[in-house]
Amino acid sequence: MNATEEIDENIDHIVVPKTFGNIEEAKVFVDKNILSDHKGIYISITN
């Protein structure tokens, strides 16, 4: 399951097995060129 498929301009995706649970959210916590030259992304998973 691609947890980050709906994040715009994302080249590195977070892929997890469906058996891990439900993805609560996938968000950007650092925008590119603000604090870094990369976009920081996180996901939250629940069982």
All heavy atoms as TSV, in Angstrom:
chain	resi	resn	atom	element	x	y	z
A	1	MET	N	N	0.846	-1.159	0.000
A	1	MET	CA	C	0.000	0.000	0.000
A	1	MET	C	C	0.902	1.236	0.000
A	1	MET	O	O	1.795	1.357	0.826
A	1	MET	CB	C	-0.889	-0.057	1.254
A	1	MET	CG	C	-1.729	1.128	1.478
A	1	MET	SD	S	-2.950	0.955	2.817
A	1	MET	CE	C	-2.237	-0.201	3.937
A	2	ASN	N	N	0.670	2.132	-0.944
A	2	ASN	CA	C	1.447	3.365	-1.046
A	2	ASN	C	C	0.796	4.408	-0.138
A	2	ASN	O	O	-0.231	4.988	-0.475
A	2	ASN	CB	C	1.492	3.845	-2.492
A	2	ASN	CG	C	2.366	5.061	-2.670
A	2	ASN	OD1	O	2.771	5.711	-1.730
A	2	ASN	ND2	N	2.655	5.376	-3.915
A	3	ALA	N	N	1.404	4.676	0.997
A	3	ALA	CA	C	0.824	5.567	1.997
A	3	ALA	C	C	0.909	7.040	1.617
A	3	ALA	O	O	0.203	7.861	2.167
A	3	ALA	CB	C	1.520	5.350	3.341
A	4	THR	N	N	1.772	7.378	0.667
A	4	THR	CA	C	2.015	8.786	0.344
A	4	THR	C	C	1.653	9.139	-1.094
A	4	THR	O	O	2.111	10.155	-1.612
A	4	THR	CB	C	3.493	9.118	0.596
A	4	THR	OG1	O	4.310	8.204	-0.132
A	4	THR	CG2	C	3.830	9.039	2.072
A	5	GLU	N	N	0.804	8.357	-1.717
A	5	GLU	CA	C	0.490	8.572	-3.126
A	5	GLU	C	C	-0.246	9.878	-3.398
A	5	GLU	O	O	-0.193	10.404	-4.502
A	5	GLU	CB	C	-0.306	7.399	-3.684
A	5	GLU	CG	C	-1.685	7.243	-3.072
A	5	GLU	CD	C	-2.385	5.991	-3.563
A	5	GLU	OE1	O	-1.949	5.419	-4.578
A	5	GLU	OE2	O	-3.353	5.577	-2.909
A	6	GLU	N	N	-0.919	10.458	-2.404
A	6	GLU	CA	C	-1.695	11.674	-2.629
A	6	GLU	C	C	-0.929	12.962	-2.306
A	6	GLU	O	O	-1.483	14.045	-2.413
A	6	GLU	CB	C	-2.985	11.623	-1.823
A	6	GLU	CG	C	-3.899	10.518	-2.314
A	6	GLU	CD	C	-5.226	10.495	-1.589
A	6	GLU	OE1	O	-5.531	11.454	-0.873
A	6	GLU	OE2	O	-5.942	9.495	-1.751
A	7	ILE	N	N	0.339	12.857	-1.912
A	7	ILE	CA	C	1.148	14.042	-1.612
A	7	ILE	C	C	1.775	14.543	-2.902
A	7	ILE	O	O	2.478	13.798	-3.593
A	7	ILE	CB	C	2.213	13.727	-0.550
A	7	ILE	CG1	C	1.518	13.355	0.764
A	7	ILE	CG2	C	3.144	14.909	-0.357
A	7	ILE	CD1	C	2.460	12.956	1.874
A	8	ASP	N	N	1.512	15.813	-3.232
A	8	ASP	CA	C	2.025	16.410	-4.468
A	8	ASP	C	C	3.543	16.549	-4.439
A	8	ASP	O	O	4.138	16.769	-3.388
A	8	ASP	CB	C	1.423	17.802	-4.677
A	8	ASP	CG	C	-0.066	17.751	-4.959
A	8	ASP	OD1	O	-0.542	16.696	-5.413
A	8	ASP	OD2	O	-0.735	18.767	-4.715
A	9	GLU	N	N	4.141	16.439	-5.608
A	9	GLU	CA	C	5.585	16.621	-5.811
A	9	GLU	C	C	6.417	15.758	-4.871
A	9	GLU	O	O	7.421	16.198	-4.326
A	9	GLU	CB	C	5.955	18.089	-5.653
A	9	GLU	CG	C	5.285	18.979	-6.677
A	9	GLU	CD	C	5.637	20.445	-6.512
A	9	GLU	OE1	O	6.541	20.760	-5.706
A	9	GLU	OE2	O	5.009	21.275	-7.168
A	10	ASN	N	N	6.003	14.529	-4.688
A	10	ASN	CA	C	6.714	13.588	-3.823
A	10	ASN	C	C	7.373	12.526	-4.687
A	10	ASN	O	O	6.709	11.848	-5.460
A	10	ASN	CB	C	5.719	12.943	-2.853
A	10	ASN	CG	C	6.395	12.019	-1.879
A	10	ASN	OD1	O	7.555	12.195	-1.557
A	10	ASN	ND2	N	5.667	11.043	-1.406
A	11	ILE	N	N	8.694	12.393	-4.573
A	11	ILE	CA	C	9.401	11.407	-5.386
A	11	ILE	C	C	9.769	10.153	-4.594
A	11	ILE	O	O	10.013	9.110	-5.167
A	11	ILE	CB	C	10.659	11.995	-6.049
A	11	ILE	CG1	C	11.638	12.508	-5.012
A	11	ILE	CG2	C	10.266	13.098	-7.019
A	11	ILE	CD1	C	12.982	12.899	-5.576
A	12	ASP	N	N	9.819	10.259	-3.268
A	12	ASP	CA	C	10.118	9.108	-2.406
A	12	ASP	C	C	8.856	8.749	-1.647
A	12	ASP	O	O	8.359	9.535	-0.845
A	12	ASP	CB	C	11.235	9.431	-1.417
A	12	ASP	CG	C	12.555	9.701	-2.114
A	12	ASP	OD1	O	12.829	9.030	-3.121
A	12	ASP	OD2	O	13.301	10.572	-1.664
A	13	HIS	N	N	8.329	7.565	-1.892
A	13	HIS	CA	C	7.080	7.159	-1.271
A	13	HIS	C	C	7.314	6.203	-0.116
A	13	HIS	O	O	8.338	5.534	-0.050
A	13	HIS	CB	C	6.163	6.511	-2.309
A	13	HIS	CG	C	5.659	7.492	-3.315
A	13	HIS	ND1	N	4.617	8.342	-3.058
A	13	HIS	CD2	C	6.090	7.785	-4.567
A	13	HIS	CE1	C	4.408	9.102	-4.107
A	13	HIS	NE2	N	5.286	8.789	-5.042
A	14	ILE	N	N	6.354	6.177	0.790
A	14	ILE	CA	C	6.371	5.230	1.903
A	14	ILE	C	C	5.389	4.122	1.555
A	14	ILE	O	O	4.196	4.365	1.417
A	14	ILE	CB	C	5.974	5.919	3.223
A	14	ILE	CG1	C	6.949	7.054	3.531
A	14	ILE	CG2	C	5.939	4.897	4.356
A	14	ILE	CD1	C	6.532	7.921	4.712
A	15	VAL	N	N	5.910	2.914	1.398
A	15	VAL	CA	C	5.096	1.765	1.024
A	15	VAL	C	C	5.119	0.779	2.181
A	15	VAL	O	O	6.189	0.416	2.677
A	15	VAL	CB	C	5.642	1.101	-0.265
A	15	VAL	CG1	C	4.834	-0.117	-0.628
A	15	VAL	CG2	C	5.662	2.102	-1.408
A	16	VAL	N	N	3.925	0.366	2.631
A	16	VAL	CA	C	3.813	-0.564	3.755
A	16	VAL	C	C	2.846	-1.687	3.393
A	16	VAL	O	O	1.927	-1.484	2.593
A	16	VAL	CB	C	3.330	0.151	5.037
A	16	VAL	CG1	C	4.341	1.150	5.525
A	16	VAL	CG2	C	1.999	0.828	4.823
A	17	PRO	N	N	3.018	-2.867	3.976
A	17	PRO	CA	C	2.074	-3.950	3.736
A	17	PRO	C	C	0.714	-3.618	4.342
A	17	PRO	O	O	0.631	-2.939	5.374
A	17	PRO	CB	C	2.688	-5.147	4.460
A	17	PRO	CG	C	4.092	-4.778	4.754
A	17	PRO	CD	C	4.146	-3.295	4.792
A	18	LYS	N	N	-0.358	-4.091	3.742
A	18	LYS	CA	C	-1.706	-3.859	4.267
A	18	LYS	C	C	-1.889	-4.481	5.644
A	18	LYS	O	O	-2.721	-4.034	6.424
A	18	LYS	CB	C	-2.746	-4.412	3.306
A	18	LYS	CG	C	-2.856	-3.607	2.034
A	18	LYS	CD	C	-3.930	-4.159	1.124
A	18	LYS	CE	C	-3.995	-3.318	-0.137
A	18	LYS	NZ	N	-5.031	-3.773	-1.043
A	19	THR	N	N	-1.088	-5.476	5.977
A	19	THR	CA	C	-1.210	-6.138	7.280
A	19	THR	C	C	-0.709	-5.270	8.437
A	19	THR	O	O	-0.920	-5.617	9.590
A	19	THR	CB	C	-0.431	-7.465	7.273
A	19	THR	OG1	O	0.937	-7.207	6.942
A	19	THR	CG2	C	-1.028	-8.447	6.289
A	20	PHE	N	N	-0.045	-4.165	8.154
A	20	PHE	CA	C	0.427	-3.260	9.213
A	20	PHE	C	C	-0.726	-2.565	9.910
A	20	PHE	O	O	-0.594	-2.123	11.034
A	20	PHE	CB	C	1.365	-2.207	8.632
A	20	PHE	CG	C	2.806	-2.609	8.607
A	20	PHE	CD1	C	3.194	-3.923	8.510
A	20	PHE	CD2	C	3.787	-1.641	8.665
A	20	PHE	CE1	C	4.521	-4.282	8.473
A	20	PHE	CE2	C	5.123	-1.989	8.631
A	20	PHE	CZ	C	5.489	-3.313	8.544
A	21	GLY	N	N	-1.831	-2.367	9.249
A	21	GLY	CA	C	-2.978	-1.679	9.834
A	21	GLY	C	C	-3.495	-0.604	8.902
A	21	GLY	O	O	-3.222	-0.611	7.706
A	22	ASN	N	N	-4.261	0.328	9.467
A	22	ASN	CA	C	-4.844	1.412	8.683
A	22	ASN	C	C	-3.972	2.659	8.749
A	22	ASN	O	O	-3.471	3.013	9.813
A	22	ASN	CB	C	-6.236	1.760	9.216
A	22	ASN	CG	C	-7.194	0.608	9.060
A	22	ASN	OD1	O	-7.194	-0.081	8.042
A	22	ASN	ND2	N	-8.011	0.376	10.064
A	23	ILE	N	N	-3.853	3.331	7.637
A	23	ILE	CA	C	-3.095	4.582	7.609
A	23	ILE	C	C	-4.025	5.700	8.065
A	23	ILE	O	O	-5.036	5.975	7.426
A	23	ILE	CB	C	-2.542	4.859	6.209
A	23	ILE	CG1	C	-1.543	3.765	5.838
A	23	ILE	CG2	C	-1.891	6.229	6.143
A	23	ILE	CD1	C	-1.080	3.821	4.417
A	24	GLU	N	N	-3.697	6.310	9.188
A	24	GLU	CA	C	-4.502	7.403	9.726
A	24	GLU	C	C	-4.271	8.685	8.934
A	24	GLU	O	O	-5.200	9.400	8.618
A	24	GLU	CB	C	-4.137	7.653	11.193
A	24	GLU	CG	C	-4.661	6.610	12.133
A	24	GLU	CD	C	-6.168	6.713	12.294
A	24	GLU	OE1	O	-6.667	7.816	12.548
A	24	GLU	OE2	O	-6.827	5.670	12.170
A	25	GLU	N	N	-3.000	8.994	8.673
A	25	GLU	CA	C	-2.686	10.207	7.931
A	25	GLU	C	C	-1.306	10.106	7.310
A	25	GLU	O	O	-0.455	9.352	7.758
A	25	GLU	CB	C	-2.772	11.441	8.827
A	25	GLU	CG	C	-1.783	11.463	9.958
A	25	GLU	CD	C	-1.925	12.691	10.845
A	25	GLU	OE1	O	-2.687	13.607	10.494
A	25	GLU	OE2	O	-1.272	12.721	11.883
A	26	ALA	N	N	-1.102	10.880	6.276
A	26	ALA	CA	C	0.197	11.049	5.630
A	26	ALA	C	C	0.322	12.538	5.344
A	26	ALA	O	O	-0.473	13.095	4.596
A	26	ALA	CB	C	0.276	10.240	4.344
A	27	LYS	N	N	1.292	13.179	5.969
A	27	LYS	CA	C	1.408	14.639	5.889
A	27	LYS	C	C	2.854	15.072	5.685
A	27	LYS	O	O	3.779	14.336	5.990
A	27	LYS	CB	C	0.904	15.288	7.180
A	27	LYS	CG	C	-0.505	14.976	7.546
A	27	LYS	CD	C	-1.410	16.048	7.087
A	27	LYS	CE	C	-2.825	15.689	7.525
A	27	LYS	NZ	N	-3.755	16.698	7.414
A	28	VAL	N	N	2.996	16.296	5.217
A	28	VAL	CA	C	4.305	16.942	5.083
A	28	VAL	C	C	4.571	17.715	6.364
A	28	VAL	O	O	3.734	18.489	6.809
A	28	VAL	CB	C	4.312	17.906	3.877
A	28	VAL	CG1	C	5.619	18.657	3.802
A	28	VAL	CG2	C	4.044	17.155	2.592
A	29	PHE	N	N	5.735	17.491	7.003
A	29	PHE	CA	C	6.062	18.258	8.203
A	29	PHE	C	C	7.171	19.277	7.966
A	29	PHE	O	O	7.362	20.171	8.786
A	29	PHE	CB	C	6.393	17.348	9.392
A	29	PHE	CG	C	7.674	16.572	9.262
A	29	PHE	CD1	C	8.863	17.086	9.725
A	29	PHE	CD2	C	7.672	15.315	8.698
A	29	PHE	CE1	C	10.039	16.360	9.612
A	29	PHE	CE2	C	8.830	14.577	8.580
A	29	PHE	CZ	C	10.027	15.107	9.037
A	30	VAL	N	N	7.897	19.160	6.853
A	30	VAL	CA	C	8.887	20.166	6.452
A	30	VAL	C	C	8.767	20.348	4.951
A	30	VAL	O	O	8.948	19.396	4.192
A	30	VAL	CB	C	10.336	19.739	6.804
A	30	VAL	CG1	C	11.337	20.735	6.256
A	30	VAL	CG2	C	10.522	19.568	8.291
A	31	ASP	N	N	8.444	21.551	4.515
A	31	ASP	CA	C	8.379	21.827	3.079
A	31	ASP	C	C	9.777	22.000	2.504
A	31	ASP	O	O	10.687	22.488	3.187
A	31	ASP	CB	C	7.564	23.095	2.807
A	31	ASP	CG	C	6.081	22.855	2.875
A	31	ASP	OD1	O	5.644	21.775	2.431
A	31	ASP	OD2	O	5.357	23.734	3.362
A	32	LYS	N	N	9.923	21.610	1.261
A	32	LYS	CA	C	11.199	21.736	0.569
A	32	LYS	C	C	11.601	23.208	0.494
A	32	LYS	O	O	10.776	24.083	0.278
A	32	LYS	CB	C	11.077	21.153	-0.838
A	32	LYS	CG	C	12.374	21.159	-1.599
A	32	LYS	CD	C	12.198	20.528	-2.962
A	32	LYS	CE	C	13.513	20.638	-3.702
A	32	LYS	NZ	N	13.402	20.178	-5.061
A	33	ASN	N	N	12.883	23.460	0.704
A	33	ASN	CA	C	13.520	24.782	0.635
A	33	ASN	C	C	13.132	25.718	1.777
A	33	ASN	O	O	13.428	26.896	1.723
A	33	ASN	CB	C	13.256	25.456	-0.711
A	33	ASN	CG	C	13.862	24.680	-1.857
A	33	ASN	OD1	O	14.918	24.071	-1.718
A	33	ASN	ND2	N	13.187	24.659	-2.990
A	34	ILE	N	N	12.479	25.224	2.815
A	34	ILE	CA	C	12.223	26.036	4.001
A	34	ILE	C	C	13.341	25.791	5.020
A	34	ILE	O	O	14.092	26.691	5.342
A	34	ILE	CB	C	10.842	25.713	4.631
A	34	ILE	CG1	C	9.726	25.936	3.607
A	34	ILE	CG2	C	10.609	26.521	5.896
A	34	ILE	CD1	C	9.516	27.375	3.199
A	35	LEU	N	N	13.444	24.574	5.511
A	35	LEU	CA	C	14.519	24.195	6.434
A	35	LEU	C	C	15.482	23.189	5.828
A	35	LEU	O	O	16.513	22.907	6.409
A	35	LEU	CB	C	13.927	23.585	7.710
A	35	LEU	CG	C	13.069	24.508	8.569
A	35	LEU	CD1	C	12.440	23.735	9.717
A	35	LEU	CD2	C	13.904	25.654	9.109
A	36	SER	N	N	15.116	22.652	4.682
A	36	SER	CA	C	15.898	21.583	4.063
A	36	SER	C	C	15.708	21.631	2.555
A	36	SER	O	O	14.822	22.319	2.056
A	36	SER	CB	C	15.398	20.234	4.604
A	36	SER	OG	O	16.022	19.168	3.936
A	37	ASP	N	N	16.554	20.905	1.848
A	37	ASP	CA	C	16.356	20.797	0.405
A	37	ASP	C	C	15.511	19.571	0.061
A	37	ASP	O	O	15.401	19.183	-1.083
A	37	ASP	CB	C	17.686	20.772	-0.338
A	37	ASP	CG	C	18.567	19.607	0.051
A	37	ASP	OD1	O	18.287	18.970	1.082
A	37	ASP	OD2	O	19.541	19.336	-0.663
A	38	HIS	N	N	14.921	18.958	1.082
A	38	HIS	CA	C	14.028	17.813	0.914
A	38	HIS	C	C	12.685	18.112	1.564
A	38	HIS	O	O	12.582	18.974	2.428
A	38	HIS	CB	C	14.607	16.555	1.561
A	38	HIS	CG	C	15.892	16.127	0.959
A	38	HIS	ND1	N	15.984	15.521	-0.269
A	38	HIS	CD2	C	17.162	16.239	1.406
A	38	HIS	CE1	C	17.243	15.274	-0.545
A	38	HIS	NE2	N	17.989	15.696	0.455
A	39	LYS	N	N	11.667	17.380	1.163
A	39	LYS	CA	C	10.350	17.474	1.773
A	39	LYS	C	C	10.239	16.375	2.820
A	39	LYS	O	O	10.416	15.199	2.507
A	39	LYS	CB	C	9.271	17.290	0.700
A	39	LYS	CG	C	7.855	17.445	1.203
A	39	LYS	CD	C	6.839	17.137	0.137
A	39	LYS	CE	C	6.777	18.232	-0.877
A	39	LYS	NZ	N	5.612	18.102	-1.773
A	40	GLY	N	N	9.983	16.754	4.073
A	40	GLY	CA	C	9.832	15.783	5.150
A	40	GLY	C	C	8.400	15.289	5.230
A	40	GLY	O	O	7.467	16.079	5.277
A	41	ILE	N	N	8.220	13.983	5.244
A	41	ILE	CA	C	6.892	13.372	5.236
A	41	ILE	C	C	6.812	12.345	6.359
A	41	ILE	O	O	7.780	11.653	6.650
A	41	ILE	CB	C	6.620	12.696	3.880
A	41	ILE	CG1	C	6.625	13.731	2.780
A	41	ILE	CG2	C	5.318	11.914	3.891
A	41	ILE	CD1	C	6.557	13.170	1.393
A	42	TYR	N	N	5.638	12.259	6.983
A	42	TYR	CA	C	5.417	11.215	7.994
A	42	TYR	C	C	4.069	10.549	7.746
A	42	TYR	O	O	3.201	11.101	7.081
A	42	TYR	CB	C	5.454	11.801	9.407
A	42	TYR	CG	C	4.243	12.606	9.783
A	42	TYR	CD1	C	3.151	11.994	10.381
A	42	TYR	CD2	C	4.178	13.965	9.525
A	42	TYR	CE1	C	2.031	12.725	10.713
A	42	TYR	CE2	C	3.065	14.707	9.856
A	42	TYR	CZ	C	1.990	14.081	10.462
A	42	TYR	OH	O	0.872	14.813	10.774
A	43	ILE	N	N	3.921	9.335	8.294
A	43	ILE	CA	C	2.628	8.662	8.261
A	43	ILE	C	C	2.315	8.158	9.667
A	43	ILE	O	O	3.217	7.927	10.467
A	43	ILE	CB	C	2.576	7.484	7.267
A	43	ILE	CG1	C	3.552	6.381	7.641
A	43	ILE	CG2	C	2.821	7.958	5.850
A	43	ILE	CD1	C	3.370	5.104	6.833
A	44	SER	N	N	1.030	8.037	9.969
A	44	SER	CA	C	0.554	7.451	11.220
A	44	SER	C	C	-0.248	6.199	10.870
A	44	SER	O	O	-1.108	6.248	9.996
A	44	SER	CB	C	-0.341	8.429	11.971
A	44	SER	OG	O	0.371	9.553	12.363
A	45	ILE	N	N	0.030	5.117	11.588
A	45	ILE	CA	C	-0.633	3.839	11.333
A	45	ILE	C	C	-1.297	3.363	12.618
A	45	ILE	O	O	-0.716	3.442	13.692
A	45	ILE	CB	C	0.379	2.775	10.857
A	45	ILE	CG1	C	1.058	3.235	9.585
A	45	ILE	CG2	C	-0.308	1.440	10.648
A	45	ILE	CD1	C	2.195	2.338	9.131
A	46	THR	N	N	-2.540	2.861	12.499
A	46	THR	CA	C	-3.234	2.253	13.642
A	46	THR	C	C	-3.550	0.801	13.321
A	46	THR	O	O	-3.654	0.425	12.163
A	46	THR	CB	C	-4.545	2.982	13.961
A	46	THR	OG1	O	-5.394	2.932	12.829
A	46	THR	CG2	C	-4.299	4.415	14.362
A	47	ASN	N	N	-3.680	0.009	14.337
A	47	ASN	CA	C	-3.982	-1.423	14.149
A	47	ASN	C	C	-5.451	-1.646	14.064
A	47	ASN	O	O	-6.254	-1.198	14.713
A	47	ASN	CB	C	-3.419	-2.245	15.297
A	47	ASN	CG	C	-1.934	-2.124	15.363
A	47	ASN	OD1	O	-1.325	-1.255	14.772
A	47	ASN	ND2	N	-1.342	-2.973	16.134
